[in-house]
Amino acid sequence: MDIDERRRVVATYLRRCVTYSDASIERKRARGEDETELARWQAFRDFTAYSAAEIESGALDSWLSDEDGDAPPPPSLESGASSLELESMSHQERRDWLAALLMPRPVVLVGTESAEGVQNLAPMSSVNVVSNSPPLLAMSLSVDLEGRPRDTLVNLQSGGLGAQCSVFVLNAEFESARAVEATARPLPLGESEWELLAETPPVMGSALAALNCELVELHPLPAGANGTLAILRVDSIDVPSGLESDSVPQTLFQIGFNSLGPGPNPADWRFTLSND
């Protein structure tokens, strides 16, 4: 790729960031978000637009060159391998290795309703597609440190087979990360996480999409694991008008165990989750 093509690709990406920022600012302004948040987005938008202009002018061509040479090849098993025995590791060591190799993974919000009619909302990063035909998802539901099962599991169990839930896919925005952090905190039984958000249940208007599902099966996790595997069938998907499957924007990911962001690139923004 010559320098003109590199310049075009980078500038096009930056201009698209500006377009996305403009749309985000308008959405936030329409929702009445505070001026501090709007100012942050405006600063990001203006800096990105300036950067695009610098790239297009050729002033930063040296940044697009290969003068530093090729990067070293990534490590691989063929260069030598050692075996790590997970049984001899501590919980944190096992968690860190599994996270390093199998994360990031999408983080979503799952909406359910209790037998008493309380609308609950909980963040999950253990939702995966396990079948396309029929469309099935698997979701692992653990318990907290006190052994209390998640409201999501309790609600699905009380509803039985066919119980309804919504899986909200989130845009890669700070607003989405804040929603995850807010709904992750345990609430007393009978209280709704929706009350912590500027949203009206059962539809999360700020979400990118909603997968409307029904419970097919529940399975206790084997080998002494303290959790339950829920199998969900996707009945329908709500998406913004005009959105196609090949143009879905970046969604929110869990990076490691204490941060959220748009992807694994260290240059991307990060939202660090609080420990309380």
Secondary structure, DSSP 8 states (H G I E B T S, - for coil): --HHHHHHHHHHHHHHHHHHHHHHHHHHHHTT--HHHHHHHHHHHHHHHHHHHHHHHTTTGGGGS-TT--------GGG------GGGS-HHHHHHHHHHHH--EE-EEEEEE-TT--EEEEEES-EEEEETTTTEEEEEEEB-TT--B-HHHHHHHHH-TT-EEEEEE-BSSHHHHHHHHHHHS---TT--GGGGTT-BTTB-TTSSEEEEEEEEEEEE-STT-SEEEEEEEEEEEE--TT--GGG---B-EEETTTEEESSS-TTS--EE----
